[in-house]
């Protein structure tokens, strides 16, 4: 969704001679009858054409190795292009998508709390609510919003957010529709599992607005009892309530470690930041320190260009320690 990243072609790497060679041999092979070639010459032309085609394919992989990613910090800011290099031997689309996903520029798993943050930050609400279809259109249109792989990522985040027990403080409510004449939401719910589709006609509702309506719809509680009427401790023969127990312990320190999938680093790190780190950093006077450790084993030995790239990038990113070893 949003704008897709573009592939850039560095002209200094483009070798037109390989393409010309392929076209020349292709022309000879296609005109073999006109040129009156014998069987040996036909086989030679076909072999040379295939070799030239393989050379062009290999050089295209080396040539197209840059991504131009359009980004926008805010709706008022201009659009800028971020240049990123992609490496590897996989197909071009595979390498490009993997790079975007690892750098969280292409999101395949969107957390509900991040959706709420994006909605508040860019003000996607239309009053106290916003239609699901409108939200899908917004994420497909605006560069300042996270770039999602498709609308199914967004509706999955909506369903998870509505079903959360903490929806009233972290996400949103969901209604089947908004009745403008009665000024009320039909089928309003929050904290319960919800199935949302790309074609949904529902609307997301701000939690404070949803809570007001749900509280108004909730049955009234029974009137308060007279003093002493419902207090069993004051009735004859009843024991007084037990003394309160000891105060709970104050847990002042947390530590944890987790293994991350190198191929899904952006997704896993994002979920850890949302599900764990975010809750810790919101505590008063809390200090949270994070350290990323990388251990890689390359049985066949890392090639020189990989050693150079990784070492230079680690130095640029100010790694405390880094280096390659023989064993």
C-alpha positions as a Markdown table, in Angstrom:
| # | Residue | x | y | z |
|---|---|---|---|---|
| 1 | Unk | 0.0 | 0.0 | 0.0 |
| 2 | Unk | 1.0 | 3.7 | -0.3 |
| 3 | Unk | 3.7 | 4.1 | -3.0 |
| 4 | Unk | 5.9 | 1.2 | -3.8 |
| 5 | Unk | 9.6 | 1.5 | -3.7 |
| 6 | Unk | 11.3 | 2.0 | -7.1 |
| 7 | Unk | 14.3 | 0.3 | -8.5 |
| 8 | Unk | 17.2 | 2.5 | -9.5 |
| 9 | Unk | 19.7 | 1.8 | -12.3 |
| 10 | Unk | 23.3 | 3.0 | -11.8 |
| 11 | Unk | 24.4 | 3.8 | -15.4 |
| 12 | Unk | 28.1 | 3.3 | -14.6 |
| 13 | Unk | 27.4 | -0.4 | -14.0 |
| 14 | Unk | 25.4 | -1.0 | -17.1 |
| 15 | Unk | 27.3 | -3.0 | -19.8 |
| 16 | Unk | 25.5 | -2.5 | -23.1 |
| 17 | Unk | 28.0 | -4.7 | -24.9 |
| 18 | Unk | 26.4 | -7.8 | -23.4 |
| 19 | Unk | 23.0 | -6.8 | -24.7 |
| 20 | Unk | 24.3 | -6.0 | -28.1 |
| 21 | Unk | 26.1 | -9.3 | -28.3 |
| 22 | Unk | 22.9 | -11.1 | -27.4 |
| 23 | Unk | 20.8 | -9.2 | -30.0 |
| 24 | Unk | 23.4 | -9.9 | -32.7 |
| 25 | Unk | 23.4 | -13.6 | -32.1 |
| 26 | Unk | 19.6 | -13.6 | -31.8 |
| 27 | Unk | 19.4 | -11.9 | -35.2 |
| 28 | Unk | 21.7 | -14.5 | -36.8 |
| 29 | Unk | 19.8 | -17.4 | -35.3 |
| 30 | Unk | 16.4 | -16.0 | -36.4 |
| 31 | Unk | 17.7 | -15.4 | -40.0 |
| 32 | Unk | 19.5 | -18.7 | -40.2 |
| 33 | Unk | 17.5 | -19.8 | -43.3 |
| 34 | Unk | 18.1 | -16.4 | -45.1 |
| 35 | Unk | 21.8 | -16.7 | -44.3 |
| 36 | Unk | 21.8 | -20.3 | -45.5 |
| 37 | Unk | 23.6 | -21.6 | -42.4 |
| 38 | Unk | 24.5 | -25.2 | -42.2 |
| 39 | Unk | 23.5 | -27.3 | -39.1 |
| 40 | Unk | 26.9 | -26.7 | -37.4 |
| 41 | Unk | 26.6 | -23.0 | -37.8 |
| 42 | Unk | 23.0 | -23.0 | -36.5 |
| 43 | Unk | 24.1 | -24.9 | -33.4 |
| 44 | Unk | 27.0 | -22.4 | -32.9 |
| 45 | Unk | 24.7 | -19.4 | -33.2 |
| 46 | Unk | 22.2 | -21.0 | -30.8 |
| 47 | Unk | 25.0 | -21.7 | -28.3 |
| 48 | Unk | 26.4 | -18.2 | -28.5 |
| 49 | Unk | 22.9 | -16.7 | -28.2 |
| 50 | Unk | 22.2 | -18.6 | -25.0 |
| 51 | Unk | 25.6 | -17.7 | -23.5 |
| 52 | Unk | 25.0 | -14.0 | -24.3 |
| 53 | Unk | 21.5 | -14.2 | -22.7 |
| 54 | Unk | 23.0 | -15.7 | -19.5 |
| 55 | Unk | 25.5 | -12.9 | -19.4 |
| 56 | Unk | 22.8 | -10.3 | -19.7 |
| 57 | Unk | 20.8 | -11.9 | -16.9 |
| 58 | Unk | 23.8 | -12.0 | -14.6 |
| 59 | Unk | 24.7 | -8.4 | -15.3 |
| 60 | Unk | 21.1 | -7.2 | -14.8 |
| 61 | Unk | 21.2 | -8.6 | -11.2 |
| 62 | Unk | 24.5 | -6.7 | -10.6 |
| 63 | Unk | 23.1 | -3.5 | -12.2 |
| 64 | Unk | 19.8 | -3.1 | -10.5 |
| 65 | Unk | 20.9 | -3.0 | -6.9 |
| 66 | Unk | 19.5 | 0.3 | -5.6 |
| 67 | Unk | 16.1 | 1.1 | -4.1 |
| 68 | Unk | 14.6 | 4.6 | -4.3 |
| 69 | Unk | 12.0 | 4.7 | -1.4 |
| 70 | Unk | 9.7 | 7.7 | -1.3 |
| 71 | Unk | 9.1 | 8.8 | 2.3 |
| 72 | Unk | 7.2 | 11.7 | 4.0 |
| 73 | Unk | 7.7 | 12.6 | 7.7 |
| 74 | Unk | 4.3 | 14.4 | 8.0 |
| 75 | Unk | 1.4 | 15.4 | 5.8 |
| 76 | Unk | 2.9 | 18.9 | 5.7 |
| 77 | Unk | 6.4 | 17.8 | 4.8 |
| 78 | Unk | 7.7 | 17.3 | 1.3 |
| 79 | Unk | 8.4 | 13.9 | -0.2 |
| 80 | Unk | 12.0 | 12.7 | -0.1 |
| 81 | Unk | 13.7 | 9.7 | -1.6 |
| 82 | Unk | 15.8 | 7.4 | 0.5 |
| 83 | Unk | 18.5 | 5.5 | -1.4 |
| 84 | Unk | 19.1 | 1.9 | -0.2 |
| 85 | Unk | 21.4 | -0.8 | -1.6 |
| 86 | Unk | 20.1 | -4.4 | -1.9 |
| 87 | Unk | 22.4 | -7.4 | -2.0 |
| 88 | Unk | 22.1 | -11.1 | -2.4 |
| 89 | Unk | 21.7 | -13.6 | -5.2 |
| 90 | Unk | 17.9 | -14.1 | -5.1 |
| 91 | Unk | 15.5 | -12.8 | -7.6 |
| 92 | Unk | 15.2 | -9.0 | -7.8 |
| 93 | Unk | 11.7 | -8.8 | -6.3 |
| 94 | Unk | 12.7 | -11.1 | -3.5 |
| 95 | Unk | 15.8 | -9.0 | -2.6 |
| 96 | Unk | 13.9 | -5.8 | -2.8 |
| 97 | Unk | 11.0 | -6.9 | -0.6 |
| 98 | Unk | 13.3 | -8.5 | 2.0 |
| 99 | Unk | 15.2 | -5.3 | 2.3 |
| 100 | Unk | 12.1 | -3.2 | 2.7 |
| 101 | Unk | 10.6 | -5.6 | 5.3 |
| 102 | Unk | 13.8 | -5.7 | 7.3 |
| 103 | Unk | 14.0 | -1.9 | 7.5 |
| 104 | Unk | 10.2 | -1.8 | 8.3 |
| 105 | Unk | 9.5 | 0.1 | 5.1 |
| 106 | Unk | 7.1 | -2.7 | 4.0 |
| 107 | Unk | 5.0 | -4.0 | 6.9 |
| 108 | Unk | 3.4 | -7.4 | 6.7 |
| 109 | Unk | 2.2 | -7.6 | 10.4 |
| 110 | Unk | 0.8 | -4.4 | 11.8 |
| 111 | Unk | 0.2 | -4.1 | 15.6 |
| 112 | Unk | -3.1 | -2.6 | 16.7 |
| 113 | Unk | -1.4 | -0.2 | 19.0 |
| 114 | Unk | 0.7 | 1.1 | 16.1 |
| 115 | Unk | -2.4 | 1.5 | 14.1 |
| 116 | Unk | -4.0 | 3.6 | 16.9 |
| 117 | Unk | -0.8 | 5.7 | 17.1 |
| 118 | Unk | -0.8 | 6.3 | 13.3 |
| 119 | Unk | -4.5 | 7.3 | 13.4 |
| 120 | Unk | -3.9 | 9.8 | 16.3 |
| 121 | Unk | -0.6 | 11.2 | 14.9 |
| 122 | Unk | -2.0 | 12.0 | 11.4 |
| 123 | Unk | -5.6 | 12.6 | 12.6 |
| 124 | Unk | -7.3 | 10.1 | 10.5 |
| 125 | Unk | -10.5 | 10.3 | 12.6 |
| 126 | Unk | -13.5 | 11.9 | 11.0 |
| 127 | Unk | -15.0 | 13.3 | 14.2 |
| 128 | Unk | -15.4 | 10.5 | 16.7 |
| 129 | Unk | -15.1 | 7.7 | 14.2 |
| 130 | Unk | -13.8 | 6.6 | 10.8 |
| 131 | Unk | -15.1 | 4.1 | 8.3 |
| 132 | Unk | -13.0 | 1.0 | 7.7 |
| 133 | Unk | -13.1 | 1.6 | 3.9 |
| 134 | Unk | -11.9 | 5.2 | 4.4 |
| 135 | Unk | -9.0 | 4.0 | 6.6 |
| 136 | Unk | -8.0 | 1.5 | 3.9 |
| 137 | Unk | -8.0 | 4.3 | 1.3 |
| 138 | Unk | -6.0 | 6.6 | 3.6 |
| 139 | Unk | -3.2 | 4.0 | 4.0 |
| 140 | Unk | -3.1 | 3.4 | 0.3 |
| 141 | Unk | -2.9 | 7.1 | -0.5 |
| 142 | Unk | -0.6 | 8.9 | 2.1 |
| 143 | Unk | 3.1 | 8.4 | 2.2 |
| 144 | Unk | 3.4 | 9.7 | 5.8 |
| 145 | Unk | 1.6 | 6.5 | 7.0 |
| 146 | Unk | 3.3 | 3.1 | 7.4 |
| 147 | Unk | 3.6 | 1.2 | 4.1 |
| 148 | Unk | 1.5 | -1.9 | 4.4 |
| 149 | Unk | 1.8 | -4.9 | 2.1 |
| 150 | Unk | -2.0 | -4.8 | 1.4 |
| 151 | Unk | -5.4 | -4.0 | 2.9 |
| 152 | Unk | -5.5 | -7.5 | 4.6 |
| 153 | Unk | -2.7 | -6.4 | 6.9 |
| 154 | Unk | -4.8 | -3.4 | 8.0 |
| 155 | Unk | -8.1 | -5.3 | 8.6 |
| 156 | Unk | -6.2 | -7.9 | 10.6 |
| 157 | Unk | -4.9 | -5.2 | 12.9 |
| 158 | Unk | -8.4 | -3.8 | 13.3 |
| 159 | Unk | -9.8 | -7.2 | 14.3 |
| 160 | Unk | -7.0 | -7.7 | 16.8 |
| 161 | Unk | -7.4 | -4.2 | 18.3 |
| 162 | Unk | -11.1 | -4.5 | 18.8 |
| 163 | Unk | -10.7 | -7.8 | 20.6 |
| 164 | Unk | -8.1 | -6.6 | 23.1 |
| 165 | Unk | -9.0 | -6.5 | 26.7 |
| 166 | Unk | -7.2 | -3.1 | 26.9 |
| 167 | Unk | -9.1 | -1.6 | 23.9 |
| 168 | Unk | -10.4 | 1.3 | 26.0 |
| 169 | Unk | -6.9 | 2.7 | 26.6 |
| 170 | Unk | -4.8 | 1.3 | 23.7 |
| 171 | Unk | -6.9 | 0.8 | 20.6 |
| 172 | Unk | -10.5 | 1.5 | 19.5 |
| 173 | Unk | -14.1 | 0.2 | 19.4 |
| 174 | Unk | -16.0 | -1.1 | 16.4 |
| 175 | Unk | -19.6 | -0.5 | 15.2 |
| 176 | Unk | -21.5 | -2.0 | 12.4 |
| 177 | Unk | -22.6 | 1.5 | 11.3 |
| 178 | Unk | -23.4 | 5.1 | 12.5 |
| 179 | Unk | -27.0 | 6.1 | 12.7 |
| 180 | Unk | -26.9 | 9.9 | 12.1 |
| 181 | Unk | -30.6 | 10.5 | 12.8 |
| 182 | Unk | -30.4 | 8.8 | 16.2 |
| 183 | Unk | -26.8 | 9.9 | 16.8 |
| 184 | Unk | -25.8 | 6.4 | 18.0 |
| 185 | Unk | -23.6 | 3.6 | 16.9 |
| 186 | Unk | -25.3 | 0.3 | 15.9 |
| 187 | Unk | -23.7 | -3.0 | 16.9 |
| 188 | Unk | -21.0 | -1.2 | 19.0 |
| 189 | Unk | -18.5 | -3.5 | 20.8 |
| 190 | Unk | -15.1 | -3.4 | 22.3 |
| 191 | Unk | -13.0 | -6.0 | 24.1 |
| 192 | Unk | -14.6 | -8.9 | 22.1 |
| 193 | Unk | -13.3 | -10.8 | 19.1 |
| 194 | Unk | -14.4 | -9.2 | 15.8 |
| 195 | Unk | -14.1 | -10.4 | 12.2 |
| 196 | Unk | -13.3 | -7.6 | 9.8 |
| 197 | Unk | -13.0 | -7.9 | 6.0 |
| 198 | Unk | -11.7 | -5.6 | 3.3 |
| 199 | Unk | -15.3 | -4.9 | 2.2 |
| 200 | Unk | -16.5 | -4.1 | 5.7 |
| 201 | Unk | -19.1 | -1.3 | 6.1 |
| 202 | Unk | -18.2 | -0.9 | 9.8 |
| 203 | Unk | -16.6 | 2.1 | 11.5 |
| 204 | Unk | -13.9 | 2.4 | 14.1 |
| 205 | Unk | -14.9 | 4.5 | 17.1 |
| 206 | Unk | -12.8 | 6.4 | 19.6 |
| 207 | Unk | -12.6 | 4.5 | 22.8 |
| 208 | Unk | -13.8 | 7.3 | 25.0 |
| 209 | Unk | -16.9 | 7.8 | 22.8 |
| 210 | Unk | -17.6 | 4.1 | 22.6 |
| 211 | Unk | -17.3 | 3.8 | 26.4 |
| 212 | Unk | -19.9 | 6.6 | 26.9 |
| 213 | Unk | -22.5 | 4.8 | 24.8 |
| 214 | Unk | -21.7 | 1.3 | 26.2 |
| 215 | Unk | -22.1 | 2.7 | 29.8 |
| 216 | Unk | -25.4 | 4.4 | 28.9 |
| 217 | Unk | -26.7 | 1.1 | 27.4 |
| 218 | Unk | -25.6 | -1.0 | 30.4 |
| 219 | Unk | -28.5 | -1.9 | 32.8 |
| 220 | Unk | -28.8 | 0.3 | 35.9 |
| 221 | Unk | -27.5 | -1.2 | 39.1 |
| 222 | Unk | -29.8 | -1.8 | 42.1 |
| 223 | Unk | -30.2 | 1.1 | 44.5 |
| 224 | Unk | -27.8 | 1.4 | 47.3 |
| 225 | Unk | -28.6 | -0.3 | 50.6 |
| 226 | Unk | -29.2 | 1.6 | 53.8 |
| 227 | Unk | -26.2 | 1.9 | 56.1 |
| 228 | Unk | -25.7 | -1.4 | 57.9 |
| 229 | Unk | -28.3 | -3.2 | 55.9 |
| 230 | Unk | -25.9 | -4.9 | 53.6 |
| 231 | Unk | -23.0 | -5.0 | 55.9 |
| 232 | Unk | -22.8 | -8.6 | 57.2 |
| 233 | Unk | -20.1 | -7.7 | 59.7 |
| 234 | Unk | -22.6 | -5.6 | 61.7 |
| 235 | Unk | -25.2 | -8.4 | 62.0 |
| 236 | Unk | -25.4 | -10.4 | 65.2 |
| 237 | Unk | -23.2 | -13.5 | 65.2 |
| 238 | Unk | -21.2 | -12.5 | 62.2 |
| 239 | Unk | -17.4 | -12.2 | 62.4 |
| 240 | Unk | -15.7 | -9.0 | 61.4 |
| 241 | Unk | -13.9 | -9.0 | 58.1 |
| 242 | Unk | -10.3 | -10.2 | 58.3 |
| 243 | Unk | -7.5 | -7.8 | 58.5 |
| 244 | Unk | -5.9 | -6.8 | 55.2 |
| 245 | Unk | -2.9 | -8.9 | 54.3 |
| 246 | Unk | 0.7 | -7.7 | 53.8 |
| 247 | Unk | 1.3 | -5.2 | 51.0 |
| 248 | Unk | 2.4 | -6.7 | 47.7 |
| 249 | Unk | 6.1 | -6.7 | 46.8 |
| 250 | Unk | 7.4 | -3.9 | 44.6 |
| 251 | Unk | 9.0 | -5.4 | 41.5 |
| 252 | Unk | 11.6 | -2.8 | 40.5 |
| 253 | Unk | 13.7 | -4.6 | 37.9 |
| 254 | Unk | 13.0 | -6.5 | 34.7 |
| 255 | Unk | 15.4 | -8.4 | 32.4 |
| 256 | Unk | 14.9 | -10.6 | 29.4 |
| 257 | Unk | 16.5 | -12.0 | 26.3 |
| 258 | Unk | 15.0 | -13.4 | 23.2 |
| 259 | Unk | 16.2 | -15.0 | 19.9 |
| 260 | Unk | 15.2 | -13.1 | 16.7 |
| 261 | Unk | 14.7 | -14.5 | 13.2 |
| 262 | Unk | 17.3 | -12.7 | 11.0 |
| 263 | Unk | 14.9 | -12.9 | 8.0 |
| 264 | Unk | 12.1 | -11.2 | 10.0 |
| 265 | Unk | 14.1 | -8.9 | 12.2 |
| 266 | Unk | 12.0 | -5.8 | 11.6 |
| 267 | Unk | 8.8 | -7.6 | 12.4 |
| 268 | Unk | 10.0 | -9.3 | 15.5 |
| 269 | Unk | 11.8 | -6.2 | 16.9 |
| 270 | Unk | 8.7 | -4.1 | 16.3 |
| 271 | Unk | 6.5 | -6.5 | 18.2 |
| 272 | Unk | 9.0 | -6.7 | 21.1 |
| 273 | Unk | 9.0 | -2.9 | 21.2 |
| 274 | Unk | 5.3 | -2.7 | 21.2 |
| 275 | Unk | 4.4 | -5.6 | 23.5 |
| 276 | Unk | 7.3 | -5.3 | 26.1 |
| 277 | Unk | 9.5 | -2.1 | 25.8 |
| 278 | Unk | 6.6 | 0.3 | 25.3 |
| 279 | Unk | 4.9 | -0.8 | 28.6 |
| 280 | Unk | 8.2 | -0.4 | 30.5 |
| 281 | Unk | 9.1 | 3.0 | 29.1 |
| 282 | Unk | 5.7 | 4.5 | 30.1 |
| 283 | Unk | 6.3 | 3.8 | 33.8 |
| 284 | Unk | 7.3 | 6.8 | 35.9 |
| 285 | Unk | 11.0 | 7.4 | 36.2 |
| 286 | Unk | 11.7 | 4.1 | 34.4 |
| 287 | Unk | 15.1 | 3.6 | 32.7 |
| 288 | Unk | 15.1 | 1.0 | 29.9 |
| 289 | Unk | 18.4 | -0.1 | 28.3 |
| 290 | Unk | 18.5 | -2.3 | 25.2 |
| 291 | Unk | 21.4 | -4.1 | 23.7 |
| 292 | Unk | 21.4 | -6.1 | 20.4 |
| 293 | Unk | 23.9 | -8.9 | 20.0 |
| 294 | Unk | 24.7 | -10.5 | 16.7 |
| 295 | Unk | 26.3 | -13.9 | 16.2 |
| 296 | Unk | 26.7 | -15.2 | 12.7 |
| 297 | Unk | 28.3 | -18.5 | 11.5 |
| 298 | Unk | 29.3 | -18.7 | 7.8 |
| 299 | Unk | 30.6 | -22.3 | 7.2 |
| 300 | Unk | 31.8 | -21.5 | 3.7 |
| 301 | Unk | 33.6 | -18.3 | 4.8 |
| 302 | Unk | 32.3 | -14.8 | 4.2 |
| 303 | Unk | 33.5 | -13.3 | 0.9 |
| 304 | Unk | 35.6 | -10.2 | 0.9 |
| 305 | Unk | 32.9 | -7.8 | -0.3 |
| 306 | Unk | 30.6 | -9.0 | 2.5 |
| 307 | Unk | 33.4 | -8.6 | 5.1 |
| 308 | Unk | 34.0 | -5.1 | 3.8 |
| 309 | Unk | 30.3 | -4.0 | 3.7 |
| 310 | Unk | 29.5 | -5.4 | 7.2 |
| 311 | Unk | 32.6 | -3.9 | 8.8 |
| 312 | Unk | 32.0 | -0.5 | 7.3 |
| 313 | Unk | 28.4 | -0.5 | 8.2 |
| 314 | Unk | 29.1 | -1.6 | 11.8 |
| 315 | Unk | 31.6 | 1.2 | 12.2 |
| 316 | Unk | 29.2 | 3.7 | 10.8 |
| 317 | Unk | 26.4 | 2.5 | 13.1 |
| 318 | Unk | 28.9 | 2.9 | 16.1 |
| 319 | Unk | 28.9 | -0.7 | 17.2 |
| 320 | Unk | 30.8 | -1.1 | 20.5 |
| 321 | Unk | 32.6 | -4.2 | 19.3 |
| 322 | Unk | 32.6 | -6.0 | 15.9 |
| 323 | Unk | 34.8 | -8.2 | 13.8 |
| 324 | Unk | 35.2 | -11.4 | 11.8 |
| 325 | Unk | 37.1 | -14.4 | 13.1 |
| 326 | Unk | 38.5 | -17.6 | 11.4 |
| 327 | Unk | 37.0 | -19.8 | 14.1 |
